[in-house]
C-alpha cells in the first residue's frame, strides 16, 4: 500500500510533548462528555507523514502504519506515548494493522515481497513472529483479532478450503472451525468467544463449539456486527423504511438496541464505551461520535486545520485512536487520540 496521494506539502501542527490519559466514564453514565483531540508525536523522519492509526492498547500504547517520504508504509508503535518505527517483517511489504491487546502485542498482515501472498504476524518487544497455517490447510493466513489473554484469531486457506483458526495463548493445538462460503470471523472476545458475520444469515457468536445467532433488529436488514467486548456486541444494520443505516448494541444475542443518532459503529471497550459515526445526509457517514451504553456520550471534534476525522479503536483507558484527515479518510491522515476533557 502506497500513499502517493497523501504525501503533499503543507503546514503540520507541532507534535505534543506529553499526554495525560483521561479517566474512564463509569458504565451506565448518561451525561455527554466533552472530548478534545491530541495529535500524537511521530518518529524522526516521519514528521510530515500520513497514514492510519488503527489500534489502541491504552495508557499511551498505539499502533499504526505511516510512510516516510514517498516510501511504502512502515509499522509505527507507541509505548508511554513515545513512537518507535518497527519497519516491516523481513521480506515483506504493505503492512496492515489488525489489532492490539492491552499488553501492546500487535496483530498485522503483510505481503510477501516476491510472491505477493499475505502472511500474518504478531509483533511484541522481541520483534515479529509469523503464524503458519495448521495441518491440512494452505494458502493465505489473514489475522483478524487478538484478545487480552493473547489468543489470536485468523482465517486460513483459499476459496476451495477455508477455515477460522483460534491460536490459544496457552500453546495448545489451534482450534479449527470450517467456514461456509459466506461466513467471516470478525472479532474475538477476551473469553475466547468469536464473533462471526454471514452475508446470508447475519451475525452470530461461537464459543466452545456452540453457535448462537444474534437477533435481527426489527425493521432493519443486512445486520453486520463489528466488535465484541465482555459479551456485548455492537454493529450496524440498514433501515428498510428510509435510506441509510443505524447502529445497534446487543447486550444479549436476543436483544438488539438502537443507538440514537448513529450510522456506522466501529468498536466497544470493556466499560461499554462505543465509538462510531454520525449520519450524514451527504453520505455515507459523518464525523465520529460516542455512546455509553445506549446514551450519546459526546462527538469527537476535528483537529484544527483538518477537514475530517476518523476514529478506529478504543483503549481500555477510554482514549480513542484515529486520524485527522486533510481529505478522504481512505487516504489517511495524521495520528490523533481523543481524550475526555477533565
LUMVO-213607 format. One record per residue (C-alpha): x, y, z; residue in one letter. Coordinates in steps of 0.5 Angstrom, whole numbers, plus 500, padded with zeros to 3 digits. Last residue first. Example, Ala and Ser with C-alpha at 12.3 -4.5 7.8 and 13.67 -1.06 7.14 Angstrom:
<atoms>
527498514s;525491516a;
</atoms>
This chain:
<atoms>
477534565x;476534558x;476527555x;481525551x;481524543x;488521540x;490523533x;495520528x;496525522x;492523516x;490517511x;488517504x;482513506x;479518510x;478523504x;482530505x;486533510x;484528515x;486527523x;487520525x;484515530x;485513537x;480514543x;482514550x;478511555x;483507559x;481501556x;484503549x;479505544x;480504536x;478507529x;476514530x;476518523x;477526523x;476531517x;477537514x;484539518x;487545521x;485545528x;483537530x;476535529x;472534534x;469527537x;462528539x;460527546x;457521550x;450519547x;446514551x;445507549x;451504554x;456510553x;456513546x;461516542x;462520536x;466521530x;464525524x;459524519x;458518514x;456516507x;453521506x;451528504x;446527509x;451525514x;449520520x;454520526x;460516526x;462510531x;465509538x;462506544x;464506551x;461500555x;467499560x;470494557x;471498550x;467498544x;469499537x;467501530x;459503529x;457506523x;450511523x;448513529x;444519532x;441514538x;444507539x;439502537x;438496542x;439489540x;436484545x;437477543x;444476543x;445479550x;448486551x;447487543x;448494541x;446498535x;448503530x;443505524x;444505517x;442509511x;436511507x;429510510x;424505512x;428498511x;434501515x;441498514x;444495520x;450497524x;455494530x;456493537x;457486541x;457486549x;460479552x;466483555x;468486549x;465485542x;466489535x;464490528x;457486528x;453487521x;446487520x;443486513x;436489514x;432493519x;425494521x;426490527x;434489529x;436482527x;437477533x;444475534x;445467532x;448463537x;454458536x;457452541x;464449540x;467452546x;464459544x;461462537x;457468537x;453470531x;452476526x;447475519x;444469516x;446471508x;452475509x;455471515x;458475520x;462472526x;464474533x;469469537x;468468544x;475466547x;474469554x;477476552x;473477546x;475476539x;473480533x;470479525x;471472523x;468471516x;462467513x;459467506x;463461503x;462457510x;468456514x;471450518x;473452525x;480450527x;482450534x;490451535x;494446539x;495448546x;500454547x;497457553x;496463549x;490460544x;491460537x;484460534x;483459527x;477460522x;477456516x;477456508x;478450503x;477452496x;477459496x;484459500x;486458506x;486461513x;482466517x;485469524x;484469531x;490470536x;489469544x;494473548x;489474554x;488481552x;485479546x;488479539x;484480532x;483478525x;490476522x;489473515x;493467513x;494466506x;494459503x;495452506x;491448510x;492441513x;496442518x;495449521x;497455517x;503459520x;503465524x;510469524x;513473530x;516480529x;520483534x;522482541x;518488544x;512485541x;509484534x;505478532x;505476525x;500474519x;502473512x;499475505x;502473499x;505478494x;510472492x;516476492x;515482497x;511477501x;505482504x;504484511x;499482516x;498485523x;497483530x;500488535x;502486543x;502492547x;500488553x;493491553x;492488546x;493491539x;489489533x;489489525x;495493523x;496493515x;503492513x;505494506x;512490505x;515483507x;522480506x;523482513x;517484517x;516491517x;519497520x;518498528x;519505528x;518508535x;514513538x;513515545x;506516548x;508511554x;509506548x;507508541x;508504535x;510505528x;509500522x;512502516x;508504510x;512504503x;516510501x;514517499x;517521505x;517517511x;510513511x;506511517x;502505519x;499504526x;500502533x;498505540x;500505547x;500511551x;496508557x;491504552x;493499548x;490502542x;490500534x;489503527x;493509527x;493510519x;498514515x;501521513x;508523514x;510530516x;514528522x;516522519x;524523519x;524523527x;518519530x;511522530x;508525536x;501524537x;496530536x;491531541x;484532540x;479534545x;473531548x;467534552x;462528555x;455527554x;452525561x;449518561x;453514565x;452507565x;459504566x;463509569x;467514565x;474512564x;479518566x;483521561x;491520560x;496525560x;500527554x;507530553x;511534548x;505534543x;507535536x;507541533x;502542527x;504541520x;504546515x;503543508x;507539502x;503533499x;505526502x;497523501x;496522494x;503518494x;501514500x;503507498x;500500500x;
</atoms>
